[in-house]
Amino acid sequence: MKLALTTAFFTLAASTALAQTTVQSCDRDVTFDAPPQAAVSNDINLTEMMLVLGLTDHMVGYTGISGWNKLDAAMRAGVEALPELSEQYPSKEVLIGADADFYFAGWNYGMRVGGDVTPETLAPFGIQVYELTESCIHIGQVGDKDAASMDDMYTDLRNLGAIFGVQDRAAALIADYQTDLAAFLADLPPLPQAPRVFVYDSGEDAPFTAGRYAMPNALIEAAGGVNIMENFEKSWTTVGWEAVVERNPEIIVIVNYGEVTAAQKRDFMMSNPAFADLDAVKNDRFVVLEYVEATPGPRNIQAVKTLAAAFRAD
């Protein structure tokens, strides 16, 4: 199955028939008596989950995309009928003003612990919240959560399908993703050993990277590599460059978004004498993932393919 997102996916009408359903959202059970009719999603990857499930007819807008990311043609087509209510994180007033009844967001994906917009602050206004699974680590105990996995993304699609009464559509989509990825990986030659991989999101004084609870950890593992920061009991986090040098990555994955381009991030590492002895720098082994590929969402499938091919390149 070709996983490029298409307008046909985006324009599917969601079913409105739904018996009362309850899904787990981080540490909460959330019950829906009927599919939300005025949903808002935050961030490009969460919005894309809504689009591939054909839920635009149930949305009143989206937030948190243009402040950091640019939409490609497929995404522009998918959201062309919807307004962007806020370029970055929305305020509570923005969601109330849109008459929203549902907010699909996550911790550090549109909500902050102790912030103005949380499930508790929105509940009095009739706005129910479903939280991105990958983000739950920010409000839970480390020992209670496994490392990030592809199942986190599948869980979100499955739960959204239940919430909006499109369980069959979600199940079929997940099955297609799993089948496609398994077939792709099965055709690749085995790796002699798992390459050491560093995720470089941003930052020059200290790098922002992915620990064991961030989605790139799952992507790297699925592709056959090992995240050099997998022992960091963190999600997206800042580390010291000393830790990177000590672990000597063979491949560096650059997350492309924001004002500093992927090329500029690569140039910074290639030109800095402190990194001259890193295997990845000596061999110029860099891989670029777009933000929408590196965060939980439908493009994780292509991200694993990109990484798996790069890990096997000469």
N, C-alpha and C positions, 0 to 999 in steps of 0.2 A: 504493500500500500504506500503510495506517495503521501508523505506527511506534510507537504507544503500546505499552509492554511489557505482556504479558498473562500470566496464570497458565498458559495453555495452552503458551506458549513455555517456561515455566520447568519444566514437568513432563514434557517429552519425555525419554524414556530414551535414553541414549547407547549406541551400538554398542560391544560389547566385542571385536569382531574387528579386529585390527590387526597387520599385519606390522611388523617392525622399521622404525622411521622416525627420521629425523634432521632437526631443525630448527635454524635459526640463532637464537641468543639473545644479543643484543649481539655481543660478540666471541668467543662460544663456539659450538661445535656440540654439541648435546645429543641423545643417542640414547635412544630409548624402545623396549624390547622388547615392551611391552604397555601398554594404556591405564592411567594411574594409577587406583587404586581408593580412595585416601584423600587427596584433594586439599584444599588450603586456599588461598583467595584473600584478598588484602589490599586494602582500600579499596573504596569503593562502586562505582566505575566498573569496576574489574577484576572484582569479584564479578558485576556485571551482565553482563559478557561471558560469564562462565561460565553464567549463567542463560539468556541468549537462545540459547545453544547446547544447552540442555537437559542440563546436566552435573551437576545436583544429586545424582543417584544415585552419582556418583563423588566426592562431597565429604564431608568429615567436619566441616567448619565454615568460618568466615570470620573475618577480623580487621580491625581498623582502621576501623570505620565509626562506631559510636555516640560515639566520642571527639570527633568533629568534625561529623558529619552526622546527619540524621534520615531514616529510611526513609519513602518514600511508600507508599501502599497496595499498589501493584504489587510493589515490592521486598519489602515485609513478607510478602506472599503467597508470593513466590519463595523466601524463605529461612526460612519459618516452621518447617521441619523440621530446620534446621541451627542449631547453637549458635554464638554469637559467642565465640570463644576468647580474644580480647583486644580491649578497646575501642580501643586505639591500636596501635602497632607491637608485634608479638608478640616474646617472647624465644625463644631457641633451645629452651629447656626446654618452652615452651608447645607448639611444633610437634612436638617429640619425644614429649611426653606425650599428644598426640592421635593418635599412631601415623601421622602424615602420611607420605605417600610422594611428595608433589608440592606445591610452593609457587609460586603465581602472584603475583608481586610486581614491584616496580620500584625503582630507585634514587630515594630520597625518596618511595617508595610502599611502605613496609614494610621497606626495607633501606637502610642507610647505608654509604657507602664506608668501609672500615675498621671496620665495626661488628661486633656479635656474630652477626648473622644475614646471611649471604651465601651464594652458591652453594658456596663453598669450605668454609665452616664446617658446612653442612648435609649435604654429600656423605657424610661418614663415617657418617651415621645413615640412609642410604638415602633421603634426601629430595632429589629433583631439583627444579631451579628453572628456570622460564621467566621471563625479564625483559621487562617492558613496553618496547616499542620506543622510545617517546618518551623514556624515561628513560636510554637508553644513552649520551647525551651526557655524563652525569656520570662515566663511566669511560673515555671515548674522547677522541681528539683532535678539536678543533673542525673542522679542515680535512677530516676524514674523513666528516662527516655533513652531508647536505642539511638545509635548513630543515624544520621539522615540516610534515607534510602529512596529508591524509585517508588516504593509503595506509598511514601508520603504524598507524592503528586497524584497517584492513582486514587488514594483515599479521598483527596479533595474533590476529584472529578466524580467519584462515586457518591459522596455526600451531597454535592451540588445536584446531582441527578435525583437523589431522593427528595431533597428540599423542593425542587421545581417539578417533580413528577415526571422526570424523563430518565427513569432508572435504566430502561432498556437501551436508550441511546448512549448513556454513560458506559454501560457494560460493554456494548459493542465497540465503542471508541477505545476503551482500555484494552480489550482483547486485540484489536488491530495494532495498537502501539506495541504491545508485548510480543505479538507474533512477528511484526516487522523487525523489531530490534533483535529478537532472538535469531531470526534468519540471517540478518546482516552480520552479527557477531560470529555465527557458526561458520561463515564463509571466510573468515579471516585466519591467517596463520597464527599459531600460538606464539605468545611472547616467551623468550627464554627466561625472563624474570620481570617482575612488576617494576616499571620505571618510577623513580621518585619525582613527584610533581608538586610544584608550588603554585598556588593561586594568587595572582597579583591583581587586586581590585583597584587600589589607589594608594596614594601617600608616598612621599619621598623621605621625610624624617623618620617615619615608622610606617610600615606597610599595613594596610587593611586587607585581611585575607579570610579564608574559609577554614574554620575548625571542623571538628567531627560532626557537628549538628547542622552545618550549612549544606545546601544542595550540591555544591561542587564536590564535596566528599563522596556523595553517592555516585555522581557522574563519573568521577575518576575511577572509583572502584568498579563500576559496571563496565568501563572501557578497558580494564585490566591493569590499571596503575595503582599507586598508593599515594595518598595525600601526605606530604611531609608534616603537616600540622594535624594529623588525625588524632594525636594524643592530647590536643588542646581541648579541654572540656568546655568548648565555646561554640557559638554559631559563627556569624560574621564578626570578626574581632580584629583588634590591632595587636601586632606582635613586634618584637625588636628585630632589626636586620641581623643581629648576631645569631638568632635562632635559625634564620634562613641560611646563612653562610655555613653554620655548623651542620645542617642537614643536607647541604649541597644538592639541590634539585637537578635532575637531568633534563627536565622539561618545565617550562614556565607557562602557565595559562593566564592570559591577560583578559580581564573582563572589560569590555568596551562600552563605555557610556560616559556622559557628562562632558565637561569642557576639556579635559585632558584626553587626547586621543590614544588609541592603542599604540599607534606608531610612536608617540611621544613617550609612553610608558616603556616601550621596548628600548628606545634610544637612551633613556635614563639609565636603564640597567646595563646596556651594552657599553656605555661610555664611563661608567663609574668604576674607578680602580678597585673599590672595595669588593666588587663582584667579579673581577677578572678571572678568578680561579673556579668559579661555579661551572660545573659541567654544562649546564644549559646555556650559559653565556659563551663559553669556549666553543661550543658546537652550534651556536645560534639556533637553539631549539625553542621556539616560542609558538604558542597556539592562541588564537584569538577566539573568544566566545562573546557574543553579544549579551548584554544584561538579561534580555528576555530568554536566552538560552541557559544562562547560569543560575537563574532563580527558578523556583518550582513552577512548572507550566508545560503546555504541550510541546514546546520546542526542546525540552530535555531529551527527547528521542534523537533529534538531529545532533544535539550537543554530544551525546555519547558516541554517535557515529563519527563525528569530527575528531573527538579525542582518541578513539580507538584506532582510526586511520593514522593519526599523528604519532601515536605511540609506536607504530610499526614502520614508520618512515625511516629511511636511512639518514 
